[in-house]
Every structure is written in structure tokens, then in C-alpha cells.
Amino acid sequence: MTGRRAVEKSTTPTPASGSTKRAPQGRGTRRNPGLDEEPQLIQLLTPAGERIDHPDYPLEVTPQEARSLYRDLVLVRRVDAEGTALQRQGELGLWASLLGQEAAQIGSGRAMRPDDFAFPTYREHGVAWCKGVPPINLLGMFRGVNNGGWDPNEHNFNLYTIVIGSQALHAVGYAMGVQRDGADSAVIAYFGDGASSQGDVLESFVFGASYNAPVVFFCQNNQWAISEPVERQFRVPLYKRAAGFGFPGVRVDGNDVFACLAVTRAALAHARSGQGPMLVEAYTYRMGAHTTSDDPTKYRDDEEVEAWRQKDPIQRLRAYLDKEGIGDAEFYASVDKEADELAAQIRSGCLALPDPSPLTMFDHVYADPHAQITEDRAFLADYLAGFDGQEG
């Protein structure tokens, strides 16, 4: 392909620094020396859209595949924008945005085979898209009308997990089952940089390594654990933590969809081949709020956000398509039109989601009958019956 060059090593892009918001009084200003090492960053597509090669992660992408990835990025960003808008309009109780993290999710999501199983957090809307979960199904939990909205076994995509980091243990347990079944598949656990400090995640590293489980730990390092920056969490680059548990780790440019695809594909192959876990750190940035209940202007500077805006994953891929002559006005217009149609479907579908009966909250709490649940259910049924016969 034109404009391609080979590199042995690329270094981590440094966001704007000097923010007083990153060093509140009384908390210290010293940055961890381990984070200043400029660790290796796997990159196959520069922010300017120049295609480069990496000796350890080769990738050939056809024009159709590149256009398909662009379509994924645009549509998933629109799904996310509609989720935020619906919450602001009072139609959702909360929304966790993926803005800025589309390449990490689409690249890793498209690297999976249909029989690979994913365990998400609560913002993996792009991975859900790749696994065939209808976007409207993502809204049910945030609207409060169901506990998930899709069948995990149908899509090989587990329900969203709100408890920070617990899905990593679930993923390792599932991977151990896959291993014992002799299945030729792998498992991937998604979590953020903040969750990587949770005991559940570190315990999952121990179990995954000890049992040589076919699991990939995929950390989207978006620089902020809500309001806590990464330099207050780690003494070494996050991906280097894997070495202490006995398995390899790699840092990939999380805004480069090609690199995320190639690295995750290699990590999954590593796991499937019986070599055990691998940690992938997707070095990216959360462009929006942690959730719609958060105000990031309270703890980070506009300069930092703007520096990362220049690395936008969609614009990066579009620049590549333009350079290669495989993207034109007609193609971009068709994708934008599809995004508009998808947005309209999401809005109407959200409003049409049925409210559940209040009594369904007692369903599926215990596998067997439970005296306290039975009593509470009867009490609520009697209470509701006092409102024009609405027994629930």
C-alpha cells in the first residue's frame, strides 16, 4: 500500500502536561518515574493516517475491510451520542460513554471469532456491536426496565458488569471451563485502568496464569479512573504488570483501529494455542465524562482534551482511506445516512421499551423458593392492589 513504512518501535504519544488539576494541593506533584520511560507502543496507523508496519504484528487489510471498520467506528459513535442525548432528555437514568475509545473496542471486537466469549464492563458498546447485540438492547439496563436485555449465550457477550473488576474473575472462570471442555476458543475480559487496581482483577491475573487459562485481559487505559489520573495508580506502565504474574503484556495505540485489531488477534491466538493469558493495554483517552453523572471539567484541562482530539480514531482512519483512494464523498455520505437512520431507530426504540411489572423484581433472585422473598412479594402485591387494582 502507498505511504507505508516499517518501524521497529514507536513511543507513547504524550498528552498535554502541566495541568494543576492533576496535582491538587496536598497530594504531591511527583510523577512516577516508571511512567516516564516512554514504553513501546504498537502502532500501525499514525494520527495523520499514514500506514506503517510492525514486525511482530503484521496486518493486511483489504479496501472493503478498511471501509467496514470505518463504518463500525462511525455507527458506534452515533449509538453512544444517542445514549448520552437520551439520558440528558430524562429517558435514561445513566449512560457510560465510549467517546474516544471506539478504535480500541471495534479493533478488539472484530479480532474475535464468533465462538470467542467477551466479558464487558458497562461501556463496551462497540464490542457489543461487533458481537451482534442490537444497540437498543444496551439501553434497557440504563433505562431501568431490565437487568441486561440480551442473552449472553446467543451473542457470546456477557451482560454489562457494574461492580468494578468482577467480570475479570468471571472471564477467567469461564476460560478455565473452555479449557476443560477442550474447545478451540478464547475469552476476553474488558476493564479500565482504574479497575486494574481492584483486587478482583489482580486475583484474576493470578488464577489465569496459574491455570494457563485461554484468556486475554484487555485494559482500555483512558487515562482517568473517574477523576484519578493514571500516574497516581501505577509505578510502571500498566502493561508491564503482566510480567509479575508470569504472562506477556503489550501496549497498543488504542486510537489505532488497525493496531488494536492486529494485537488482539495475536493475543487471542496466543491464548487459544495453550500459551495462557496475555494483557493488552489499549492506550487511549476518554474524551467525555466518566458517566453522565460526572463533570470532567472539574479535574482535567481543556488543553489535554484537545491534544487527544488530534488523535481521533475516526479522523485517523478517514485520512488513511483518503490517502489510499478508497474513500469518497458517496461512501462517507452513505455511512452518515445510515448513522442517522440508526439514531432514529434507537430513539423510537428506547421510548417503546415496556416498563416491567414491579413484582418482577422478585423473580430470579433465588433458584429455589425463599420465605423472605415470598413474604416481600405478597406485601408489595397487596400494596399495589390498593391503586385501582394494579397488582403489578
C-alpha positions as CSV (number, residue, x, y, z in Angstrom):
1,M,0.0,0.0,0.0
2,T,1.1,3.6,-0.6
3,G,2.6,5.6,2.3
4,R,3.5,2.5,4.3
5,R,6.8,2.4,6.2
6,A,8.2,-0.1,8.7
7,V,9.2,0.7,12.2
8,E,10.8,-1.3,15.0
9,K,9.4,0.8,17.8
10,S,7.0,3.6,18.4
11,T,6.7,5.5,21.6
12,T,3.7,6.6,23.6
13,P,2.1,9.8,22.5
14,T,2.3,12.3,25.3
15,P,-0.8,14.4,26.1
16,A,-0.6,18.0,27.1
17,S,1.0,18.3,30.5
18,G,1.4,20.9,33.2
19,S,-2.1,20.7,34.5
20,T,-2.6,22.0,38.0
21,K,-5.7,19.8,38.1
22,R,-3.5,16.7,38.1
23,A,-1.7,17.7,41.2
24,P,-4.1,19.1,43.8
25,Q,-2.5,20.7,46.9
26,G,-1.5,18.2,49.5
27,R,-1.4,15.2,47.1
28,G,2.1,15.7,45.7
29,T,3.4,16.6,42.2
30,R,6.0,14.0,41.6
31,R,5.2,11.8,38.6
32,N,6.1,8.1,38.9
33,P,9.4,7.5,37.3
34,G,8.2,4.2,35.7
35,L,5.6,6.1,33.7
36,D,8.3,8.4,32.1
37,E,10.1,5.5,30.4
38,E,8.2,6.1,27.1
39,P,7.3,2.4,26.7
40,Q,6.9,0.7,23.4
41,L,3.6,1.5,21.7
42,I,2.3,-0.8,18.9
43,Q,1.0,1.5,16.1
44,L,0.1,0.6,12.6
45,L,-1.7,3.9,11.6
46,T,-0.4,7.3,12.6
47,P,-2.7,10.1,13.7
48,A,-2.1,11.6,10.2
49,G,-3.4,8.4,8.5
50,E,0.0,7.0,7.4
51,R,0.1,3.2,7.3
52,I,3.2,1.7,9.0
53,D,4.2,-1.9,9.6
54,H,5.3,-3.6,12.8
55,P,7.5,-6.8,12.6
56,D,5.6,-8.6,15.4
57,Y,2.0,-7.7,14.4
58,P,1.6,-7.9,10.6
59,L,-1.8,-6.9,9.2
60,E,-3.2,-6.9,5.7
61,V,-6.4,-5.0,5.3
62,T,-8.4,-5.0,2.1
63,P,-10.1,-1.8,0.9
64,Q,-13.5,-3.3,1.8
65,E,-12.3,-4.3,5.3
66,A,-11.0,-0.8,5.9
67,R,-14.3,0.8,4.8
68,S,-16.2,-1.7,7.0
69,L,-14.1,-0.7,10.0
70,Y,-14.8,3.0,9.3
71,R,-18.5,2.3,9.2
72,D,-18.2,0.5,12.5
73,L,-16.5,3.4,14.1
74,V,-19.0,6.0,12.9
75,L,-22.1,4.0,13.7
76,V,-20.9,3.1,17.2
77,R,-20.0,6.7,17.9
78,R,-23.6,7.6,16.9
79,V,-25.0,4.9,19.2
80,D,-23.0,6.5,22.0
81,A,-24.1,10.0,21.2
82,E,-27.8,8.9,21.2
83,G,-27.3,7.3,24.6
84,T,-25.9,10.5,26.0
85,A,-28.7,12.6,24.5
86,L,-31.4,10.3,25.8
87,Q,-30.0,10.5,29.3
88,R,-29.9,14.3,29.1
89,Q,-33.6,14.2,28.0
90,G,-34.5,12.1,31.0
91,E,-35.1,8.9,29.1
92,L,-32.2,7.0,30.7
93,G,-31.1,7.1,34.3
94,L,-27.4,7.0,33.4
95,W,-25.1,6.5,30.4
96,A,-21.4,5.5,30.2
97,S,-19.9,7.0,27.1
98,L,-17.2,5.4,25.0
99,L,-16.3,8.6,23.1
100,G,-12.7,8.4,22.0
101,Q,-12.4,4.7,22.7
102,E,-14.1,3.4,19.5
103,A,-11.0,2.1,17.9
104,A,-10.0,0.0,20.9
105,Q,-13.4,-1.6,21.0
106,I,-14.0,-2.1,17.3
107,G,-10.5,-3.3,16.7
108,S,-10.6,-5.8,19.5
109,G,-14.2,-6.8,18.8
110,R,-13.5,-7.6,15.2
111,A,-10.5,-9.6,16.2
112,M,-12.7,-12.1,18.0
113,R,-14.1,-15.2,16.3
114,P,-17.8,-16.0,16.7
115,D,-17.1,-18.6,19.4
116,D,-14.8,-16.3,21.5
117,F,-16.6,-15.1,24.6
118,A,-16.4,-11.5,25.9
119,F,-16.9,-10.2,29.4
120,P,-17.5,-6.4,29.3
121,T,-17.7,-3.6,31.9
122,Y,-20.5,-1.1,31.2
123,R,-19.2,0.9,28.3
124,E,-18.3,-1.7,25.8
125,H,-21.0,-0.6,23.3
126,G,-18.6,-1.1,20.4
127,V,-17.7,-4.6,21.4
128,A,-21.4,-5.4,21.8
129,W,-21.9,-4.1,18.2
130,C,-19.3,-6.4,16.9
131,K,-20.9,-9.4,18.8
132,G,-24.3,-8.7,17.2
133,V,-26.1,-7.2,20.2
134,P,-28.8,-4.8,18.9
135,P,-28.0,-1.2,20.2
136,I,-31.5,-0.8,21.6
137,N,-30.8,-3.8,23.9
138,L,-28.0,-1.8,25.5
139,L,-30.4,0.8,26.7
140,G,-32.7,-1.3,28.8
141,M,-30.5,-1.5,31.9
142,F,-29.7,2.2,31.8
143,R,-33.5,2.9,31.4
144,G,-34.2,0.6,34.4
145,V,-36.6,-1.7,32.5
146,N,-34.4,-4.9,32.6
147,N,-31.3,-6.4,34.0
148,G,-29.4,-6.6,30.8
149,G,-31.5,-7.0,27.7
150,W,-29.8,-9.8,25.8
151,D,-28.9,-13.5,26.0
152,P,-25.2,-13.8,26.7
153,N,-25.1,-17.3,25.2
154,E,-26.7,-16.1,22.0
155,H,-24.0,-13.5,21.3
156,N,-21.1,-14.8,23.4
157,F,-21.2,-11.5,25.1
158,N,-21.9,-11.4,28.8
159,L,-24.2,-8.8,30.4
160,Y,-22.7,-5.5,31.5
161,T,-21.0,-5.5,34.8
162,I,-21.3,-2.6,37.1
163,V,-19.3,-4.0,40.0
164,I,-15.8,-2.7,39.1
165,G,-13.5,-5.5,38.0
166,S,-15.6,-8.5,38.9
167,Q,-16.0,-9.5,35.3
168,A,-12.3,-10.4,35.1
169,L,-12.8,-13.2,37.6
170,H,-15.9,-14.4,35.7
171,A,-13.9,-14.4,32.5
172,V,-11.1,-16.5,33.9
173,G,-13.6,-19.0,35.4
174,Y,-15.3,-19.3,32.0
175,A,-11.9,-19.7,30.3
176,M,-11.0,-22.5,32.7
177,G,-14.2,-24.2,31.7
178,V,-13.4,-23.7,28.0
179,Q,-10.0,-25.2,28.7
180,R,-11.5,-28.3,30.3
181,D,-14.1,-28.7,27.6
182,G,-11.3,-28.8,25.0
183,A,-12.9,-26.1,23.0
184,D,-10.9,-24.2,20.4
185,S,-11.9,-20.7,21.6
186,A,-10.7,-17.9,23.8
187,V,-12.1,-15.5,26.3
188,I,-11.5,-11.8,26.6
189,A,-12.1,-9.6,29.7
190,Y,-12.5,-5.9,29.3
191,F,-11.7,-3.4,32.1
192,G,-10.4,0.1,32.6
193,D,-7.2,1.5,34.1
194,G,-9.0,2.2,37.4
195,A,-10.3,-1.3,37.6
196,S,-6.8,-2.7,37.1
197,S,-6.2,-1.6,40.7
198,Q,-9.1,-3.7,42.0
199,G,-8.3,-6.9,43.9
200,D,-10.7,-8.8,41.6
201,V,-8.6,-8.0,38.5
202,L,-5.3,-8.8,40.2
203,E,-6.7,-12.1,41.5
204,S,-7.9,-12.9,38.0
205,F,-4.3,-12.5,36.8
206,V,-3.2,-15.0,39.5
207,F,-5.8,-17.6,38.5
208,G,-5.4,-17.0,34.8
209,A,-1.6,-17.5,35.0
210,S,-1.7,-20.4,37.4
211,Y,-4.1,-22.4,35.3
212,N,-2.7,-21.2,32.0
213,A,-6.3,-20.2,31.0
214,P,-7.1,-19.1,27.4
215,V,-8.0,-15.6,28.4
216,V,-7.0,-12.1,27.1
217,F,-7.1,-9.2,29.6
218,F,-7.9,-6.1,27.6
219,C,-7.5,-2.9,29.5
220,Q,-8.7,0.3,28.0
221,N,-6.4,2.8,29.6
222,N,-8.3,6.0,29.1
223,Q,-6.0,7.9,31.5
224,W,-8.7,8.6,34.1
225,A,-10.3,6.4,36.8
226,I,-13.2,8.8,37.1
227,S,-11.2,11.8,38.5
228,E,-8.0,9.9,39.3
229,P,-5.1,10.1,36.7
230,V,-3.0,7.1,35.9
231,E,0.2,8.5,37.4
232,R,-1.4,8.1,40.8
233,Q,-2.2,4.5,40.2
234,F,0.9,2.9,38.8
235,R,4.7,3.0,39.3
236,V,5.3,1.3,36.0
237,P,3.4,1.3,32.7
238,L,0.3,-0.7,33.1
239,Y,1.1,-3.4,30.6
240,K,4.3,-4.3,32.5
241,R,2.3,-5.5,35.4
242,A,1.7,-8.7,33.5
243,A,5.3,-9.8,33.8
244,G,4.9,-10.0,37.6
245,F,2.2,-12.6,37.1
246,G,4.1,-14.6,34.6
247,F,2.5,-13.8,31.3
248,P,3.2,-11.2,28.5
249,G,1.8,-7.7,28.2
250,V,1.8,-5.2,25.4
251,R,0.7,-1.6,24.9
252,V,-1.1,-0.7,21.8
253,D,-2.2,2.6,20.4
254,G,-5.9,2.5,21.5
255,N,-6.9,5.1,18.9
256,D,-5.5,3.0,16.0
257,V,-8.1,0.5,14.9
258,F,-5.6,-1.4,12.8
259,A,-3.2,-1.9,15.6
260,C,-6.0,-2.9,18.1
261,L,-7.2,-5.5,15.5
262,A,-3.7,-7.0,14.9
263,V,-2.6,-7.1,18.5
264,T,-5.9,-8.5,19.9
265,R,-6.0,-11.1,17.1
266,A,-2.4,-12.2,18.1
267,A,-3.3,-12.2,21.8
268,L,-6.3,-14.4,21.2
269,A,-4.3,-16.8,19.1
270,H,-1.7,-16.9,21.9
271,A,-4.4,-17.9,24.3
272,R,-6.1,-20.4,22.0
273,S,-2.8,-22.2,21.4
274,G,-2.4,-23.1,25.0
275,Q,0.2,-20.4,25.9
276,G,-2.0,-18.9,28.6
277,P,-3.1,-15.3,29.3
278,M,-1.9,-12.1,27.7
279,L,-2.5,-8.5,28.8
280,V,-3.3,-5.9,26.1
281,E,-3.2,-2.3,27.3
282,A,-5.0,-0.1,24.8
283,Y,-3.6,3.4,25.4
284,T,-6.4,5.7,24.6
285,Y,-8.4,8.6,26.1
286,R,-11.9,9.2,27.5
287,M,-13.0,12.3,25.6
288,G,-16.2,12.7,27.5
289,A,-17.3,12.2,31.1
290,H,-16.9,9.0,33.1
291,T,-20.6,8.7,33.0
292,T,-23.4,11.3,32.5
293,S,-23.3,12.0,36.3
294,D,-19.7,13.2,36.0
295,D,-18.2,16.6,35.2
296,P,-14.7,16.1,33.9
297,T,-14.0,19.9,33.7
298,K,-13.5,19.8,37.4
299,Y,-10.4,17.7,37.2
300,R,-8.7,18.0,33.8
301,D,-7.6,20.7,31.5
302,D,-9.1,21.6,28.1
303,E,-5.5,21.5,26.6
304,E,-5.2,17.9,27.5
305,V,-8.5,17.0,25.9
306,E,-7.6,19.0,22.8
307,A,-4.2,17.2,22.4
308,W,-6.0,13.9,22.3
309,R,-8.7,15.2,20.0
310,Q,-5.9,15.4,17.4
311,K,-5.6,11.6,17.6
312,D,-9.3,11.0,17.0
313,P,-9.7,7.3,15.8
314,I,-12.3,8.1,13.1
315,Q,-10.5,11.0,11.6
316,R,-7.3,8.9,11.6
317,L,-8.9,6.1,9.6
318,R,-10.7,8.6,7.3
319,A,-7.3,10.2,6.5
320,Y,-6.0,6.7,5.6
321,L,-9.0,6.0,3.3
322,D,-8.4,9.3,1.6
323,K,-4.7,8.7,1.1
324,E,-5.3,5.2,-0.3
325,G,-8.1,6.5,-2.6
326,I,-10.7,4.0,-1.1
327,G,-13.0,6.6,0.5
328,D,-15.0,9.1,-1.4
329,A,-17.9,11.5,-0.8
330,E,-20.5,9.0,-1.8
331,F,-19.2,6.4,0.7
332,Y,-19.0,8.9,3.5
333,A,-22.5,10.2,2.8
334,S,-23.9,6.7,2.8
335,V,-22.3,5.9,6.2
336,D,-23.7,9.2,7.6
337,K,-27.1,8.4,6.3
338,E,-27.0,5.0,7.9
339,A,-26.0,6.6,11.2
340,D,-29.0,9.0,11.0
341,E,-31.3,6.1,10.4
342,L,-29.8,4.1,13.2
343,A,-30.1,7.1,15.6
344,A,-33.8,7.4,14.8
345,Q,-34.4,3.7,15.4
346,I,-32.6,4.0,18.8
347,R,-34.7,7.0,19.9
348,S,-38.0,5.4,18.9
349,G,-37.0,2.0,20.3
350,C,-35.9,3.5,23.6
351,L,-39.3,5.2,24.1
352,A,-41.1,1.9,23.2
353,L,-39.3,-0.2,25.8
354,P,-42.0,-1.6,28.1
355,D,-41.9,-0.8,31.8
356,P,-41.7,-4.1,33.8
357,S,-44.2,-5.1,36.4
358,P,-42.9,-4.0,39.9
359,L,-43.3,-7.6,41.1
360,T,-40.8,-8.9,38.6
361,M,-38.0,-7.6,40.9
362,F,-38.5,-10.7,42.9
363,D,-38.1,-13.1,40.0
364,H,-34.8,-15.0,39.6
365,V,-33.4,-13.8,42.9
366,Y,-33.0,-17.3,44.3
367,A,-33.1,-20.6,42.3
368,D,-35.4,-22.1,44.9
369,P,-38.4,-20.7,46.9
370,H,-37.3,-18.3,49.6
371,A,-39.6,-17.4,52.6
372,Q,-38.4,-13.8,52.8
373,I,-38.8,-13.2,49.1
374,T,-42.3,-14.8,49.1
375,E,-43.3,-12.6,52.0
376,D,-42.0,-9.4,50.5
377,R,-43.6,-10.1,47.2
378,A,-47.0,-10.7,48.8
379,F,-46.6,-7.4,50.8
380,L,-45.9,-5.4,47.6
381,A,-48.7,-7.1,45.7
382,D,-51.2,-6.1,48.4
383,Y,-49.8,-2.5,48.4
384,L,-50.2,-2.2,44.6
385,A,-53.7,-3.6,44.7
386,G,-54.7,-0.5,46.6
387,F,-54.1,1.6,43.5
388,D,-57.1,0.9,41.2
389,G,-56.5,-2.9,41.3
390,Q,-52.9,-2.6,39.9
391,E,-51.5,-5.8,41.4
392,G,-48.4,-5.4,39.3
